[in-house]
Amino acid sequence: MKEISTPCGISAPLAKNALIVKGTLYGSRSEVTKLKKRILCASRRLGIHWQFTIETDLLKAADVGATNLPILVVNDNILIQGLLATEEIESFLKRKLII
């Protein structure tokens, strides 16, 4: 079983049936880093693993409909807009991706 390291300081095994989500983060380098860390921490307890693409071109962010950066886009839909708290992200992901 492959191990992954989370920014929350905990190593977690990657389960065979883990939900792996591909997403694109848009925003400045510092905004994207903060949002990515919060998403990974929120996802850890939910069994969600991410493959991120990072896009710092703000014109491209505007093209996908961003009005407040940073944003997370999955399957051409904006899932998260703005720098939400980790707890809010966890609750949101639970509603949108798990059930």
C-alpha positions as CSV (number, residue, x, y, z in Angstrom):
1,M,0.0,0.0,0.0
2,K,1.4,3.4,-1.0
3,E,1.8,6.0,1.7
4,I,1.1,9.7,1.1
5,S,2.2,12.6,3.2
6,T,-0.3,15.3,4.1
7,P,0.4,18.9,5.0
8,C,-1.3,18.2,8.3
9,G,1.8,16.3,9.4
10,I,0.3,12.8,9.2
11,S,1.2,10.1,6.8
12,A,-1.8,8.2,5.5
13,P,-1.9,5.0,3.5
14,L,-3.6,5.3,0.1
15,A,-6.4,2.8,0.2
16,K,-7.2,0.7,-2.9
17,N,-10.7,2.2,-3.1
18,A,-9.7,5.8,-2.3
19,L,-11.5,8.5,-4.2
20,I,-8.9,10.3,-6.3
21,V,-10.1,13.7,-7.6
22,K,-8.3,15.8,-10.3
23,G,-8.7,19.5,-9.9
24,T,-7.2,22.8,-10.9
25,L,-6.3,25.5,-8.4
26,Y,-6.3,29.1,-9.7
27,G,-4.8,32.1,-8.0
28,S,-1.6,33.6,-6.9
29,R,1.1,31.2,-5.7
30,S,0.6,32.1,-2.0
31,E,-3.2,31.8,-2.3
32,V,-3.1,28.5,-4.1
33,T,-0.6,27.1,-1.5
34,K,-2.9,28.0,1.4
35,L,-6.1,26.6,-0.3
36,K,-4.3,23.4,-1.3
37,K,-3.1,22.8,2.2
38,R,-6.6,23.4,3.6
39,I,-8.2,21.1,1.0
40,L,-5.7,18.3,1.7
41,C,-6.3,18.6,5.5
42,A,-10.0,18.6,5.0
43,S,-9.9,15.6,2.6
44,R,-7.7,13.4,4.8
45,R,-10.6,12.3,7.1
46,L,-12.9,11.8,4.1
47,G,-10.6,9.4,2.2
48,I,-10.3,11.8,-0.7
49,H,-6.9,12.1,-2.5
50,W,-6.1,14.9,-4.9
51,Q,-4.1,15.4,-8.1
52,F,-3.8,19.1,-8.6
53,T,-2.8,21.3,-11.5
54,I,-1.8,24.8,-10.5
55,E,-2.7,27.8,-12.6
56,T,-1.4,31.2,-11.6
57,D,-2.5,33.1,-14.8
58,L,-5.3,35.3,-13.5
59,L,-6.7,35.8,-17.0
60,K,-7.3,32.0,-17.2
61,A,-9.0,32.2,-13.8
62,A,-11.3,34.9,-15.1
63,D,-12.0,32.7,-18.2
64,V,-13.4,30.0,-15.9
65,G,-15.7,32.4,-14.1
66,A,-13.7,33.3,-11.0
67,T,-14.9,36.3,-9.1
68,N,-13.0,35.7,-5.9
69,L,-9.6,33.9,-5.8
70,P,-8.3,31.3,-5.1
71,I,-10.6,28.8,-6.7
72,L,-10.8,25.0,-7.1
73,V,-12.2,23.7,-10.4
74,V,-13.2,20.1,-10.9
75,N,-14.8,18.9,-14.1
76,D,-15.1,22.4,-15.4
77,N,-17.1,23.5,-12.3
78,I,-16.0,25.9,-9.6
79,L,-16.2,23.9,-6.4
80,I,-14.5,26.3,-4.0
81,Q,-14.2,30.0,-4.4
82,G,-12.2,32.1,-1.9
83,L,-10.0,31.0,1.0
84,L,-12.4,29.1,3.2
85,A,-11.7,27.6,6.6
86,T,-10.6,23.9,6.7
87,E,-13.8,22.9,8.5
88,E,-16.0,24.6,5.9
89,I,-14.1,22.8,3.1
90,E,-14.5,19.5,4.8
91,S,-18.2,20.0,5.2
92,F,-18.6,21.2,1.6
93,L,-16.5,18.2,0.2
94,K,-18.6,15.8,2.2
95,R,-21.8,17.2,0.7
96,K,-20.5,17.5,-2.9
97,L,-18.1,14.6,-3.4
98,I,-19.0,11.8,-0.9
99,I,-22.8,11.5,-0.9
